Amino acid sequence: MVNRCIYEEERTVESVNKIRIGIIGAGNIGGVHMNEFSKLGDLCEITAVTDAYLPLAEAKAKEFGIAHIAATPEELIQSANVDAVIIGVPNQYHAALAVQAIEAGKHVLLEKPMGINAAAAKQIYEASQKANTIVMIGHQMRWESIPMQIKEQVEAGELGKIYTAKTGWFRRKGIPGWGTWFTKMDESGGGPLIDIGVHMLDLALYLMGNPKPVSVVGATYAEFGPRRKGIGTWGKPNWNGTYDVEDLATALIRMEDGSTLTLEVSWAVHMDTDNTPFVHLMGSDGGASYKGAKGKLLTEKFNRPIETELSKPENDEGERQRLSAHFLSCIREGKQPITSALSGYTNNLILDAIYESSRTGNEVKLNWE
């Protein structure tokens, strides 16, 4: 079972004042954050919201009882009634808004990917290093029940040395918002690799114990999107738009300690897949597998294979709720988030290297300078 005590402890820490939250982006993900933080009304209050389409912000403000609708992100960031800013906008705007919020002394919860590319992520990371505020990346999969249980076993040493891992997410027919910012390289930074691949990359590295990546070999393919095939149900297509990103990516990532990670993701592919994200860890003393709502621990005893099923507990509050509580706890206690700015920058460095390796056909060494 999940060790829930650390999360319960976080919520019982006394706080004199509620943390005042402003949300930039009132779309799908912004609505998710409004829903989750509104459940934590004893610890925080959503005081402001804004969106490029203000009628949407007005509708959300009415739905969640948010007092102030800011005309611009800049107005929200500069508000004296906002302590923390949640940024849920298209990837190309992440760096500018995050840096502005950090420099204004606000705490920041930034949706993934941290930046549209490594250069943008580095701007955020460097700003966070100079600030006395919390910067957290919204990788909710780290707070899912099964990965949390696996992480406990890894930290307890039950898997021994994790020497290789495999992770991925194959969507068979799931290209989102064809022709919108999702499928434009200069607005999104890429296709499934930066969209869902960053989730799997982040989770796998975390479960492996955060080894330092040093090189990448990768390849990307666009066999569906350019022909307007593989269209999913997320987002409304713009058939007058463009598609210049990949729809499948694969990579081998080598770590400083000699371990490796294989990453494979797609928005569209002809294969037998149940569209479920997965991580497989292979260690010297045991292994672990995560696939959606299911998980297993695997080892060998008395010359026989042993498997232990992992399950989600009943009445589980959910990964988004735990993520939200963790953000507030980090602000109150001044501690680094599990998904820190450094973790986000690391992910972006790897993603850039995969795209570069695909372009050049060569192995790419990561530049940490």
NUNU-323897 format. One line per field, with one value per residue (C-alpha): residue in one letter; x, y, z. Coordinates in Angstrom, 2 decimals, m for minus. Each point is the difference from the previous one (the first is absolute). Layout:
residu	c(A; ...);
u	c(X; ...);
v	c(Y; ...);
w	c(Z; ...);
***
This chain:
residu	c(M; V; N; R; C; I; Y; E; E; E; R; T; V; E; S; V; N; K; I; R; I; G; I; I; G; A; G; N; I; G; G; V; H; M; N; E; F; S; K; L; G; D; L; C; E; I; T; A; V; T; D; A; Y; L; P; L; A; E; A; K; A; K; E; F; G; I; A; H; I; A; A; T; P; E; E; L; I; Q; S; A; N; V; D; A; V; I; I; G; V; P; N; Q; Y; H; A; A; L; A; V; Q; A; I; E; A; G; K; H; V; L; L; E; K; P; M; G; I; N; A; A; A; A; K; Q; I; Y; E; A; S; Q; K; A; N; T; I; V; M; I; G; H; Q; M; R; W; E; S; I; P; M; Q; I; K; E; Q; V; E; A; G; E; L; G; K; I; Y; T; A; K; T; G; W; F; R; R; K; G; I; P; G; W; G; T; W; F; T; K; M; D; E; S; G; G; G; P; L; I; D; I; G; V; H; M; L; D; L; A; L; Y; L; M; G; N; P; K; P; V; S; V; V; G; A; T; Y; A; E; F; G; P; R; R; K; G; I; G; T; W; G; K; P; N; W; N; G; T; Y; D; V; E; D; L; A; T; A; L; I; R; M; E; D; G; S; T; L; T; L; E; V; S; W; A; V; H; M; D; T; D; N; T; P; F; V; H; L; M; G; S; D; G; G; A; S; Y; K; G; A; K; G; K; L; L; T; E; K; F; N; R; P; I; E; T; E; L; S; K; P; E; N; D; E; G; E; R; Q; R; L; S; A; H; F; L; S; C; I; R; E; G; K; Q; P; I; T; S; A; L; S; G; Y; T; N; N; L; I; L; D; A; I; Y; E; S; S; R; T; G; N; E; V; K; L; N; W; E);
u	c(0.00; 1.02; 1.74; m2.48; 1.32; 2.34; m2.91; m2.25; 2.84; 0.35; m3.64; 0.07; 2.78; m1.52; m0.08; m0.99; m1.13; m1.46; 2.23; m1.57; 0.11; m0.31; m0.55; 1.21; m1.94; m3.65; m0.10; m0.10; 3.06; m0.78; m3.41; 1.63; 2.17; m3.00; m1.89; 2.88; 1.08; m3.59; m0.12; 2.81; m1.92; 1.36; 3.53; m0.42; m2.31; m0.18; m0.11; 0.54; m0.24; 0.77; m0.06; 0.75; m3.75; m1.44; m3.58; 1.43; 1.73; m3.28; m1.89; 2.56; 0.02; m3.75; 0.19; 2.69; m0.83; 3.21; m0.16; 2.28; 0.29; 3.32; 0.05; 3.52; 2.49; 2.20; m2.79; m0.54; 3.72; 0.41; m3.08; 0.65; m2.81; 1.87; 2.74; 0.31; m0.60; m1.14; 0.89; m2.06; 0.48; 1.55; 3.66; 1.42; m1.12; 1.35; 3.41; m1.06; m2.84; 1.89; 3.05; m2.19; m1.85; 3.22; 1.57; m3.16; 0.54; m2.82; 0.07; m0.61; m1.70; 0.74; m1.66; 2.23; 2.16; 1.99; 1.04; m0.62; 3.69; 3.06; 0.98; m3.39; 0.14; 3.46; m1.37; m2.56; 2.55; 2.50; m2.73; m1.04; 3.58; 0.08; m3.40; m1.26; m3.19; m1.29; 0.03; m1.72; m0.78; m3.42; 0.97; m2.98; 0.99; 2.57; m2.95; m1.96; m0.55; 1.86; 3.16; 0.06; m0.02; 2.75; 2.09; m0.21; 1.39; 2.79; 1.05; m0.12; 2.53; m2.33; 0.90; 3.75; 1.83; m2.36; 2.12; m2.58; m3.60; m2.59; m2.81; m2.54; m3.51; m1.41; m3.18; m1.38; m2.20; 0.52; 1.41; m1.39; m1.29; 1.33; 1.05; m0.08; 2.99; 0.29; 1.29; 2.16; 3.67; 0.57; m2.91; 0.13; 3.65; m0.94; m2.58; m0.57; 3.62; m0.41; m3.72; m0.33; 3.60; 1.15; m2.35; 1.46; 3.58; m0.54; m1.66; 2.56; 2.99; m1.63; m0.69; 3.56; 1.34; 0.75; 3.23; 1.80; m0.64; 3.06; m0.88; m2.90; m0.67; m3.47; m2.26; m3.34; m2.54; m3.02; m1.95; m3.56; m0.38; 1.13; m2.66; m2.67; m0.28; 0.12; m2.20; m1.11; m2.86; 2.00; m0.37; m1.81; 1.87; 0.90; 0.20; 1.45; 2.90; 3.26; 1.58; 3.81; 0.70; 0.61; m2.68; 2.42; 3.34; 2.48; 3.22; 2.71; 1.30; 3.31; 0.77; 3.25; m0.16; m0.32; m3.72; m2.28; m3.58; m2.01; m2.82; m2.71; m3.09; m2.58; m3.11; m0.85; 1.35; m1.17; 0.59; m1.85; m0.11; m2.45; 1.17; 1.32; 3.22; 2.60; 3.33; 2.07; 2.96; 2.61; 2.22; 2.64; m2.22; m3.46; m2.12; m3.13; m2.66; m2.55; m2.77; m2.88; m1.89; 1.97; 3.46; 2.26; 3.15; 2.07; 2.84; 1.32; m0.13; 1.03; 0.78; m3.55; m1.42; m2.08; m2.50; m1.83; m3.01; m0.32; m3.41; m1.47; m1.52; m3.72; m1.13; 3.32; 0.00; 1.86; 3.32; m1.09; m1.16; 3.30; 1.91; m1.98; 0.53; 3.74; 0.27; m1.68; 2.15; 3.20; m1.09; m0.84; 3.16; 2.42; 1.08; 0.91; m2.82; 0.44; m0.48; 2.48; 1.16; 3.13; m2.09; m1.89; 3.22; 1.43; m3.05; 0.30; 3.71; m0.80; m2.90; 2.19; 2.68; m2.50; m1.19; 3.60; 0.99; m2.93; 1.05; 3.68; m0.14; 2.70; 0.31; m0.35; 1.83; m1.91; 1.43; m0.48; 1.85);
v	c(0.00; 3.61; 1.68; 2.86; 1.38; 2.51; 1.54; 0.08; 1.62; 2.67; 0.97; 0.34; 2.57; 3.17; 3.04; 3.46; 1.20; m1.75; m0.09; 2.21; m1.54; 1.58; m2.19; 0.95; m2.05; m0.93; m2.84; m3.74; m0.25; 3.28; m1.40; m3.09; 2.15; 2.10; m3.15; m1.50; 3.11; 0.90; m3.26; 1.37; 3.06; m0.21; 0.55; 2.20; 2.30; 0.58; 3.79; 0.74; m1.53; 1.12; m1.39; 1.20; m0.43; 1.98; m1.36; m3.42; 1.49; 1.69; m3.29; m1.80; 2.82; m0.34; m3.80; m0.01; 3.24; 1.79; 3.67; 1.60; m0.41; 1.47; 1.62; m1.32; m2.48; 2.96; 1.50; m3.29; m0.51; 3.49; m0.28; 0.44; m2.51; m2.87; m2.01; m2.86; m0.24; m3.08; 0.09; m2.17; 1.51; m1.18; m1.01; 3.00; 2.36; m1.99; 1.62; 3.64; m0.33; m2.21; 2.27; 3.07; m1.65; m1.17; 3.44; 1.50; m2.17; m2.44; m3.74; m1.86; m3.25; m0.48; m2.56; m2.35; 0.23; 2.55; 1.76; m0.22; m1.00; m0.27; 3.65; 1.15; m2.47; 1.28; 3.54; m1.23; m2.10; 2.86; 2.38; m2.54; m0.27; 3.73; 0.14; m0.84; m1.54; m3.46; m1.13; m3.33; m1.88; m1.67; m3.62; m1.61; m3.58; m0.01; 0.24; m2.91; m2.81; m2.81; 2.03; 1.18; m3.60; m0.94; 2.99; m1.17; m3.41; 1.57; 2.22; m2.99; m1.76; m2.84; 0.22; 0.24; 1.87; 1.16; m0.50; 0.58; 1.14; 0.25; 2.52; 1.21; 0.88; m1.19; 1.70; m1.68; 2.85; 3.05; 3.02; 3.00; 3.22; m0.54; 3.37; 1.79; 0.89; m3.68; m0.91; 3.06; m0.40; 3.70; 0.09; m3.43; m1.03; m3.39; m2.77; m2.99; 0.09; 3.35; m0.49; m3.43; m1.21; 2.59; m1.55; m3.47; 1.28; 1.90; m2.93; m2.59; 2.13; 0.63; m3.70; m0.87; 2.29; 3.06; m1.20; 2.69; m0.38; 0.55; m1.00; m0.81; m1.84; 0.62; 0.11; 1.64; m0.76; 1.77; m2.62; 0.95; 3.71; 1.36; m2.22; 1.07; m3.52; m1.18; 2.87; m0.25; 1.54; 2.58; 3.55; 1.38; m0.42; 3.01; m1.42; 3.29; m0.41; m1.91; m3.21; 0.06; m2.17; m3.73; m2.56; m2.66; 0.19; m2.53; 0.50; m1.66; 2.14; m0.88; 1.05; 0.93; m3.14; m2.26; m0.64; 0.56; 1.03; m0.81; 2.42; m0.61; 2.16; 0.66; 1.98; m2.38; m3.42; m3.25; m2.44; m1.99; 2.48; 0.83; 3.65; m0.43; 1.58; m2.41; m0.21; m3.16; 0.07; m2.76; m0.33; m2.44; m1.27; 0.70; 1.79; 2.09; 0.66; 2.79; 0.02; 2.37; m1.00; m3.24; m0.86; m2.88; m0.64; m2.88; m2.01; m3.54; m2.12; m3.64; m0.16; 1.00; 3.26; 1.95; 2.73; 2.38; 1.86; 3.69; 1.64; 3.41; 0.44; 0.58; 3.62; 1.20; 3.81; 0.04; 1.14; 3.55; 0.57; m1.26; 2.18; 3.07; m0.72; m0.47; 3.39; 1.74; m1.92; 1.04; 3.64; m0.18; m1.86; 1.51; m3.40; m1.10; m1.70; m3.59; 1.29; 2.87; 2.45; m2.13; m3.07; 2.00; 1.32; m3.54; m1.23; 2.81; m0.69; m3.62; 0.92; 2.45; m2.66; m2.53; 2.46; 0.87; m3.66; m0.64; 2.90; m0.96; m3.78; 0.21; m0.55; 3.29; 0.74; 2.21; 3.44; 0.85; 3.32);
w	c(0.00; m0.52; 2.89; 0.36; 3.29; m1.62; m1.89; 3.05; 1.94; m2.68; 0.38; 3.78; 0.07; 1.45; m2.20; 1.18; m3.42; m2.99; m3.08; m2.67; m3.48; m3.43; m3.05; m3.49; m2.54; 0.51; m2.50; 0.67; 2.24; 1.73; 0.88; 1.47; 2.28; 1.06; 0.92; 2.00; 1.89; 0.82; 2.01; 2.17; 1.13; 3.54; m1.34; m3.06; m1.92; m3.75; m0.15; m3.70; m3.47; m3.52; m3.51; m3.52; m0.56; 2.92; m0.29; 0.92; 3.06; 0.95; m0.25; 2.16; 2.54; 0.34; 0.27; 2.70; 1.79; m0.99; 0.94; m2.56; m3.75; m1.13; m3.42; m0.71; 1.44; 0.94; 2.10; 1.79; 0.66; 1.45; 2.22; 3.72; 0.61; m1.69; 1.75; m2.47; m3.74; m1.89; m3.70; m2.35; m3.47; m3.31; 0.24; m1.84; 2.79; 2.96; 0.34; m0.31; 2.51; 2.44; 0.08; 0.44; 2.90; 1.65; m0.26; 1.49; 3.07; m0.70; 0.53; m3.27; m0.96; m3.69; m2.24; m1.96; m2.01; 1.98; m3.22; m3.72; m0.21; 2.23; m0.50; 1.29; 2.90; 0.91; 0.29; 2.53; 1.88; 0.27; 1.19; 2.64; 1.26; 0.71; 1.68; 3.45; m1.31; m0.88; m3.63; m0.67; m3.22; m0.25; m0.68; 1.72; m0.88; 2.82; 2.40; m1.46; 2.48; m1.82; m0.77; 3.63; 1.21; m2.45; 1.11; 3.61; m0.98; m2.07; 2.91; 2.35; m2.25; m0.96; m3.70; 0.55; m2.75; m2.76; m3.10; m2.72; m0.41; m2.74; m0.15; m2.50; m1.01; m3.33; m1.07; m3.10; m1.24; 2.18; m1.85; 1.95; m1.54; m3.54; m1.42; 3.37; 2.19; 0.98; m3.48; m0.72; 0.91; 0.71; 2.47; 1.66; m0.34; m1.45; m0.16; 2.29; 1.21; 1.75; 0.69; 1.63; m0.31; 2.52; 2.58; m0.51; m0.08; 3.25; 1.77; m1.12; 1.04; 3.38; 0.61; m1.07; 2.72; m2.18; m1.64; m2.01; m3.77; m2.18; m3.58; m2.30; m3.25; m1.39; m3.02; m0.78; m2.72; m1.54; m1.94; 1.03; 0.74; m3.38; m1.65; 2.51; 1.38; 3.61; 1.19; 3.63; 1.97; 2.03; m1.30; m3.02; m3.32; m2.13; m3.51; m1.23; 2.42; m0.27; 1.28; 0.21; 3.07; 0.46; 0.78; 1.39; 1.78; 1.35; 1.97; 2.06; 2.85; 1.67; 3.59; 1.70; 2.15; m3.07; 0.27; m2.99; m0.69; m3.13; m0.85; m2.63; m0.52; m2.70; m0.74; m2.82; m0.97; m1.59; 2.86; 2.64; 2.87; 2.78; 0.09; 3.54; 1.35; 1.37; 1.83; 0.49; 2.41; m0.15; 3.04; 1.23; 2.84; m1.35; m2.53; m0.09; m2.60; m0.18; m2.56; 0.56; 3.13; 0.41; 1.26; 0.96; 1.98; m1.39; 1.51; 0.40; 3.16; 0.41; m3.70; m0.92; m1.38; 2.52; m0.89; 2.33; m1.35; 0.82; 0.11; 0.50; 3.49; 0.39; 0.31; m1.38; m0.08; m3.31; m1.36; m0.80; 3.57; 1.41; m2.48; 1.06; 3.70; m0.61; m1.70; 2.93; 2.49; m1.80; 0.17; 3.72; 0.96; m2.52; m1.33; m3.51; m1.94; m1.14; m3.56; 0.29; m2.65; m0.41; m0.84; m2.62; m1.54; m0.09; m1.91; m2.55; m0.54; m0.83; m2.31; m1.93; m0.34; m1.38; m2.64; m0.90; m0.21; m2.32; m2.25; m0.16; 0.35; 2.68; 3.73; 1.86; 3.25; 2.44; 0.68; 3.69; m0.14);
***
